[in-house]
Amino acid sequence: MAATPALAGFKVLVTRPAKQADGLMTLLQAEGATVLTQPAITISPITPRPEAITAYHDFDYFIFISQNAVEFALPLLPAVEN
């Protein structure tokens, strides 16, 4: 007798941005959940202030709090010099 999937009978609402929801939806469905999607936010880049871009060399470290922050910030920074 096959085991019942852990989330069988559950409905799960995924509110992640549309481009980032697929992986989570796949995992939930694999565990038997019925998945509904309704993105709650849209992630998009902002136009940075020029002084913020040129001041990068004043810092020893950058801390990014999300994959989205890395995706949008790194192209704005010049190549790292050794």
N, C-alpha and C positions, 0 to 999 in steps of 0.2 A: 504494500500500500504506500503510495507516494505521500510525502509530508505536505501539509497545506502551507502555501507560501506565507511568510510572516505578516504581510500586509493585506492578505486576501480579505475582501469585504470593506476595506478602507478607501475613502476618497481623499486625495491629497491635492491641495491647491498650491501650485508653484507660482511664485510671484517674481522670480528672477527675470532680468532682462531677457528678451526673446533669444538673443544670440548666445546666452549662457545657460539656458534652461535644459537643453537636450540631454546633457550628461546625467543630471539629476533625475530627469523624467525617465530615462532608460533604466537607471538603478531602481527607482521606485516601482516601475512596471515589472521589472524582473522579480521583485518581491511580492507581486500580486496586487499592487495598488491600482486603483483607477485614478488616473492623473488628469487634472484640469489645469489649464494655464491661463494666467491673467497677469502679464507683466505689470508691475507696480511703478517701475521707473524706466527711464531710458538713459543710458550712459552715453555722454558725448563730450568731446573736448571743449575746453574754454580757450579764449584768446588770452594768453599770458601777457603780463606787463613786461615790456622790454627790459626794465631794470632787474626783474626777477631772473631772467634768462642770463644776463651778463654777470650776475653776482654768484653764479655757481661755484666759482673758484674760491669763494670766501668760506666754503664748507669742507670739512673733512669727510663727512658721511651724508648719505641721503637715506631716509627711511620711507619706504613706500608701504602704504597700508592695504593695498589691494592690487590684484592683477591689472585692474583698469588703470590705476595710478601709474604703474610701470608702463603700460601700453601707450599712454598719452604723454608721459613726461620724458621718457628716454629719447625719442626722436628730437626733442628740443635741446638736448644737451650735446655739446661737441664731444668728439671722441676723447676718451680718457687717455691722458699721456702718462707714460711710465716714468 
